[in-house]
Structures are given as structure tokens and as C-alpha cells.
Amino acid sequence: MARELTVGEVAARSGVTVSALHFYETRGLIASNRTAGNQRRYARDVLRRVAIIKVAQEVGIPLADIAAAFASLPEGRTPTRGDWGRLSRQWRDDLDRRIARLQGLRDGLTDCIGCGCMSIDRCPLRNPHDRLAAEGPGARRLVR
């Protein structure tokens, strides 16, 4: 059986802080064993799991979604390329929706602040008679 890694070794090899590893563990994303002296020890598969967490977070996947995806993986086994393919396909549709929303927000930035707004010279065309005010305070067009 391969030697387990200390929290410091996992942090150094994965590029995340010890506190991040503790946080991931409290969220159920990774698991450790405890020594007789109550020190954390990690199986080597945790390195791949942390790599997946980092990539998923980089593209904006919420930790709850990462945890749900990890729940579908076998415990104690290093996630495979096939596992990653399945997880990334699950996230693709959500990412596509968020990209489309961000593009819409980006494209609307030059015309309007979201109505409710300070674009007085443009609002009569995009929000005649301040009709969006009936929907509530703040920027209404950008939150849809």
C-alpha cells in the first residue's frame, strides 16, 4: 500500500493552502485519515481530486456542484480520464448558459446600466416611461 501524504505534502504538490485543504475536507470534497497522534493523512487520490476542484472552480463551478459530482465517484480511487470526461460533460450545459448570460450582460453594458438608471438619453428607447420601475428598484434589465 502506498504511503499516505501529510497535509503539508498535499498542499505543496497540489498548489493549494493547508487551510483550503481543511476547508475542502469540511465540505466533504476530500477525506483524510487520522494518525494515532490525530494528524491528517491523505491517500494519493486526493491529489487528482484537488486538481479537479481547482479546474472546476477556475471556470466557476460552485463547490456544491463539485461535491455532488464527487459523490458519483468511487471512494478511494483516483478519478480517471473517463471520470473527468463525465464530470465535465455534466458541467458543460451550465457553463454554456452562464457564458451566454455574461455575453448578454457585456453587450448591454455600452447601451445601458440596466435601467433604473443613469442612461437618460437612451432610456426613452429601452425603457419608455420608466415602465421597468414597476418591477422594483435597481437595475432590472441586467438581472433577467
ChimeraX commands (.cxc) that place a marker at each C-alpha (Angstrom):
marker #1 position 0.00,0.00,0.00 radius 0.5
marker #1 position 1.33,3.43,-0.94 radius 0.5
marker #1 position 2.38,5.76,1.84 radius 0.5
marker #1 position -0.22,8.37,2.68 radius 0.5
marker #1 position 0.60,12.07,2.33 radius 0.5
marker #1 position 0.66,14.67,5.07 radius 0.5
marker #1 position -1.45,17.80,4.72 radius 0.5
marker #1 position 1.75,19.77,4.03 radius 0.5
marker #1 position 2.77,17.37,1.26 radius 0.5
marker #1 position -0.67,17.60,-0.37 radius 0.5
marker #1 position -0.56,21.39,-0.14 radius 0.5
marker #1 position 2.91,21.56,-1.69 radius 0.5
marker #1 position 2.10,19.11,-4.50 radius 0.5
marker #1 position -1.35,20.50,-5.31 radius 0.5
marker #1 position -0.57,24.20,-5.01 radius 0.5
marker #1 position -3.37,24.93,-2.55 radius 0.5
marker #1 position -3.01,26.12,1.01 radius 0.5
marker #1 position -3.37,23.88,4.03 radius 0.5
marker #1 position -6.39,25.94,5.09 radius 0.5
marker #1 position -8.02,25.30,1.68 radius 0.5
marker #1 position -7.49,21.56,2.14 radius 0.5
marker #1 position -9.12,21.75,5.57 radius 0.5
marker #1 position -12.00,23.71,4.03 radius 0.5
marker #1 position -12.43,21.15,1.22 radius 0.5
marker #1 position -12.47,18.42,3.84 radius 0.5
marker #1 position -15.16,20.14,5.92 radius 0.5
marker #1 position -17.24,20.43,2.72 radius 0.5
marker #1 position -16.84,16.69,2.05 radius 0.5
marker #1 position -14.85,17.21,-1.15 radius 0.5
marker #1 position -11.82,15.29,0.12 radius 0.5
marker #1 position -11.21,12.97,3.06 radius 0.5
marker #1 position -8.32,12.18,5.34 radius 0.5
marker #1 position -7.43,9.52,7.82 radius 0.5
marker #1 position -6.11,10.36,11.28 radius 0.5
marker #1 position -2.95,9.00,12.84 radius 0.5
marker #1 position -2.71,7.93,16.46 radius 0.5
marker #1 position -1.40,11.47,17.09 radius 0.5
marker #1 position -4.53,12.92,15.36 radius 0.5
marker #1 position -2.60,14.18,12.32 radius 0.5
marker #1 position -4.28,14.16,8.92 radius 0.5
marker #1 position -3.05,11.72,6.29 radius 0.5
marker #1 position -4.36,11.69,2.73 radius 0.5
marker #1 position -4.48,8.90,0.17 radius 0.5
marker #1 position -2.79,9.82,-3.10 radius 0.5
marker #1 position -6.10,10.00,-4.97 radius 0.5
marker #1 position -6.72,13.30,-3.15 radius 0.5
marker #1 position -4.20,15.00,-5.46 radius 0.5
marker #1 position -6.38,14.29,-8.51 radius 0.5
marker #1 position -9.49,15.36,-6.63 radius 0.5
marker #1 position -7.86,18.65,-5.64 radius 0.5
marker #1 position -6.79,19.18,-9.27 radius 0.5
marker #1 position -10.40,18.68,-10.38 radius 0.5
marker #1 position -11.61,21.10,-7.69 radius 0.5
marker #1 position -9.14,23.75,-8.84 radius 0.5
marker #1 position -10.09,23.44,-12.52 radius 0.5
marker #1 position -13.81,23.40,-11.75 radius 0.5
marker #1 position -13.51,26.46,-9.51 radius 0.5
marker #1 position -11.47,28.26,-12.16 radius 0.5
marker #1 position -14.41,28.01,-14.58 radius 0.5
marker #1 position -16.90,28.99,-11.89 radius 0.5
marker #1 position -18.42,25.67,-10.86 radius 0.5
marker #1 position -19.89,26.09,-7.35 radius 0.5
marker #1 position -18.45,23.87,-4.61 radius 0.5
marker #1 position -21.87,22.30,-4.05 radius 0.5
marker #1 position -21.90,21.13,-7.69 radius 0.5
marker #1 position -18.36,19.78,-7.35 radius 0.5
marker #1 position -19.37,17.89,-4.20 radius 0.5
marker #1 position -22.41,16.42,-5.98 radius 0.5
marker #1 position -20.20,15.29,-8.86 radius 0.5
marker #1 position -17.67,13.74,-6.48 radius 0.5
marker #1 position -20.47,11.81,-4.78 radius 0.5
marker #1 position -20.84,9.87,-8.03 radius 0.5
marker #1 position -17.19,8.74,-7.97 radius 0.5
marker #1 position -15.96,5.59,-6.24 radius 0.5
marker #1 position -14.42,6.35,-2.84 radius 0.5
marker #1 position -10.69,5.85,-2.51 radius 0.5
marker #1 position -9.98,5.56,-6.22 radius 0.5
marker #1 position -8.09,8.15,-8.22 radius 0.5
marker #1 position -10.55,9.78,-10.63 radius 0.5
marker #1 position -9.79,8.63,-14.17 radius 0.5
marker #1 position -9.81,10.42,-17.50 radius 0.5
marker #1 position -13.23,8.85,-18.08 radius 0.5
marker #1 position -14.48,10.22,-14.76 radius 0.5
marker #1 position -13.25,13.68,-15.73 radius 0.5
marker #1 position -14.96,13.41,-19.13 radius 0.5
marker #1 position -18.27,12.54,-17.48 radius 0.5
marker #1 position -17.97,15.32,-14.88 radius 0.5
marker #1 position -17.01,17.95,-17.41 radius 0.5
marker #1 position -19.92,16.98,-19.69 radius 0.5
marker #1 position -22.30,17.45,-16.74 radius 0.5
marker #1 position -20.98,20.98,-16.24 radius 0.5
marker #1 position -20.84,21.98,-19.91 radius 0.5
marker #1 position -24.52,22.96,-20.33 radius 0.5
marker #1 position -24.43,25.10,-17.20 radius 0.5
marker #1 position -21.23,26.79,-18.38 radius 0.5
marker #1 position -22.76,27.45,-21.81 radius 0.5
marker #1 position -25.80,29.11,-20.16 radius 0.5
marker #1 position -23.58,31.27,-17.97 radius 0.5
marker #1 position -21.37,32.24,-20.92 radius 0.5
marker #1 position -24.45,33.30,-22.91 radius 0.5
marker #1 position -25.71,35.34,-19.95 radius 0.5
marker #1 position -22.33,37.02,-19.49 radius 0.5
marker #1 position -22.14,37.82,-23.20 radius 0.5
marker #1 position -25.59,39.41,-22.99 radius 0.5
marker #1 position -24.52,41.44,-19.96 radius 0.5
marker #1 position -21.31,42.50,-21.74 radius 0.5
marker #1 position -23.18,43.51,-24.87 radius 0.5
marker #1 position -25.69,45.54,-22.86 radius 0.5
marker #1 position -23.06,47.47,-20.91 radius 0.5
marker #1 position -22.41,50.03,-23.62 radius 0.5
marker #1 position -26.09,50.88,-24.06 radius 0.5
marker #1 position -27.42,50.84,-20.54 radius 0.5
marker #1 position -26.56,50.38,-16.90 radius 0.5
marker #1 position -29.61,48.20,-16.51 radius 0.5
marker #1 position -32.43,50.76,-16.39 radius 0.5
marker #1 position -33.50,52.31,-13.28 radius 0.5
marker #1 position -30.57,54.07,-14.36 radius 0.5
marker #1 position -28.41,56.94,-15.45 radius 0.5
marker #1 position -28.64,56.46,-19.23 radius 0.5
marker #1 position -31.23,59.21,-19.55 radius 0.5
marker #1 position -30.52,59.79,-23.23 radius 0.5
marker #1 position -31.12,56.10,-24.04 radius 0.5
marker #1 position -33.82,55.11,-21.57 radius 0.5
marker #1 position -36.74,56.53,-23.56 radius 0.5
marker #1 position -35.97,53.89,-26.22 radius 0.5
marker #1 position -35.17,50.97,-23.96 radius 0.5
marker #1 position -37.44,51.79,-21.01 radius 0.5
marker #1 position -40.17,54.16,-22.21 radius 0.5
marker #1 position -42.00,55.98,-19.42 radius 0.5
marker #1 position -39.78,54.14,-16.91 radius 0.5
marker #1 position -42.00,51.03,-17.21 radius 0.5
marker #1 position -39.34,48.87,-15.53 radius 0.5
marker #1 position -39.76,50.84,-12.30 radius 0.5
marker #1 position -42.90,48.81,-11.66 radius 0.5
marker #1 position -40.73,45.70,-11.38 radius 0.5
marker #1 position -38.84,47.07,-8.41 radius 0.5
marker #1 position -35.78,49.10,-7.52 radius 0.5
marker #1 position -32.34,48.80,-9.05 radius 0.5
marker #1 position -31.04,47.59,-12.37 radius 0.5
marker #1 position -33.84,45.49,-13.89 radius 0.5
marker #1 position -32.63,44.67,-17.40 radius 0.5
marker #1 position -29.34,43.10,-16.35 radius 0.5
marker #1 position -30.79,40.81,-13.69 radius 0.5
marker #1 position -33.04,38.86,-16.04 radius 0.5
marker link #1:1,2 radius 0.2
marker link #1:2,3 radius 0.2
marker link #1:3,4 radius 0.2
marker link #1:4,5 radius 0.2
marker link #1:5,6 radius 0.2
marker link #1:6,7 radius 0.2
marker link #1:7,8 radius 0.2
marker link #1:8,9 radius 0.2
marker link #1:9,10 radius 0.2
marker link #1:10,11 radius 0.2
marker link #1:11,12 radius 0.2
marker link #1:12,13 radius 0.2
marker link #1:13,14 radius 0.2
marker link #1:14,15 radius 0.2
marker link #1:15,16 radius 0.2
marker link #1:16,17 radius 0.2
marker link #1:17,18 radius 0.2
marker link #1:18,19 radius 0.2
marker link #1:19,20 radius 0.2
marker link #1:20,21 radius 0.2
marker link #1:21,22 radius 0.2
marker link #1:22,23 radius 0.2
marker link #1:23,24 radius 0.2
marker link #1:24,25 radius 0.2
marker link #1:25,26 radius 0.2
marker link #1:26,27 radius 0.2
marker link #1:27,28 radius 0.2
marker link #1:28,29 radius 0.2
marker link #1:29,30 radius 0.2
marker link #1:30,31 radius 0.2
marker link #1:31,32 radius 0.2
marker link #1:32,33 radius 0.2
marker link #1:33,34 radius 0.2
marker link #1:34,35 radius 0.2
marker link #1:35,36 radius 0.2
marker link #1:36,37 radius 0.2
marker link #1:37,38 radius 0.2
marker link #1:38,39 radius 0.2
marker link #1:39,40 radius 0.2
marker link #1:40,41 radius 0.2
marker link #1:41,42 radius 0.2
marker link #1:42,43 radius 0.2
marker link #1:43,44 radius 0.2
marker link #1:44,45 radius 0.2
marker link #1:45,46 radius 0.2
marker link #1:46,47 radius 0.2
marker link #1:47,48 radius 0.2
marker link #1:48,49 radius 0.2
marker link #1:49,50 radius 0.2
marker link #1:50,51 radius 0.2
marker link #1:51,52 radius 0.2
marker link #1:52,53 radius 0.2
marker link #1:53,54 radius 0.2
marker link #1:54,55 radius 0.2
marker link #1:55,56 radius 0.2
marker link #1:56,57 radius 0.2
marker link #1:57,58 radius 0.2
marker link #1:58,59 radius 0.2
marker link #1:59,60 radius 0.2
marker link #1:60,61 radius 0.2
marker link #1:61,62 radius 0.2
marker link #1:62,63 radius 0.2
marker link #1:63,64 radius 0.2
marker link #1:64,65 radius 0.2
marker link #1:65,66 radius 0.2
marker link #1:66,67 radius 0.2
marker link #1:67,68 radius 0.2
marker link #1:68,69 radius 0.2
marker link #1:69,70 radius 0.2
marker link #1:70,71 radius 0.2
marker link #1:71,72 radius 0.2
marker link #1:72,73 radius 0.2
marker link #1:73,74 radius 0.2
marker link #1:74,75 radius 0.2
marker link #1:75,76 radius 0.2
marker link #1:76,77 radius 0.2
marker link #1:77,78 radius 0.2
marker link #1:78,79 radius 0.2
marker link #1:79,80 radius 0.2
marker link #1:80,81 radius 0.2
marker link #1:81,82 radius 0.2
marker link #1:82,83 radius 0.2
marker link #1:83,84 radius 0.2
marker link #1:84,85 radius 0.2
marker link #1:85,86 radius 0.2
marker link #1:86,87 radius 0.2
marker link #1:87,88 radius 0.2
marker link #1:88,89 radius 0.2
marker link #1:89,90 radius 0.2
marker link #1:90,91 radius 0.2
marker link #1:91,92 radius 0.2
marker link #1:92,93 radius 0.2
marker link #1:93,94 radius 0.2
marker link #1:94,95 radius 0.2
marker link #1:95,96 radius 0.2
marker link #1:96,97 radius 0.2
marker link #1:97,98 radius 0.2
marker link #1:98,99 radius 0.2
marker link #1:99,100 radius 0.2
marker link #1:100,101 radius 0.2
marker link #1:101,102 radius 0.2
marker link #1:102,103 radius 0.2
marker link #1:103,104 radius 0.2
marker link #1:104,105 radius 0.2
marker link #1:105,106 radius 0.2
marker link #1:106,107 radius 0.2
marker link #1:107,108 radius 0.2
marker link #1:108,109 radius 0.2
marker link #1:109,110 radius 0.2
marker link #1:110,111 radius 0.2
marker link #1:111,112 radius 0.2
marker link #1:112,113 radius 0.2
marker link #1:113,114 radius 0.2
marker link #1:114,115 radius 0.2
marker link #1:115,116 radius 0.2
marker link #1:116,117 radius 0.2
marker link #1:117,118 radius 0.2
marker link #1:118,119 radius 0.2
marker link #1:119,120 radius 0.2
marker link #1:120,121 radius 0.2
marker link #1:121,122 radius 0.2
marker link #1:122,123 radius 0.2
marker link #1:123,124 radius 0.2
marker link #1:124,125 radius 0.2
marker link #1:125,126 radius 0.2
marker link #1:126,127 radius 0.2
marker link #1:127,128 radius 0.2
marker link #1:128,129 radius 0.2
marker link #1:129,130 radius 0.2
marker link #1:130,131 radius 0.2
marker link #1:131,132 radius 0.2
marker link #1:132,133 radius 0.2
marker link #1:133,134 radius 0.2
marker link #1:134,135 radius 0.2
marker link #1:135,136 radius 0.2
marker link #1:136,137 radius 0.2
marker link #1:137,138 radius 0.2
marker link #1:138,139 radius 0.2
marker link #1:139,140 radius 0.2
marker link #1:140,141 radius 0.2
marker link #1:141,142 radius 0.2
marker link #1:142,143 radius 0.2
marker link #1:143,144 radius 0.2
view
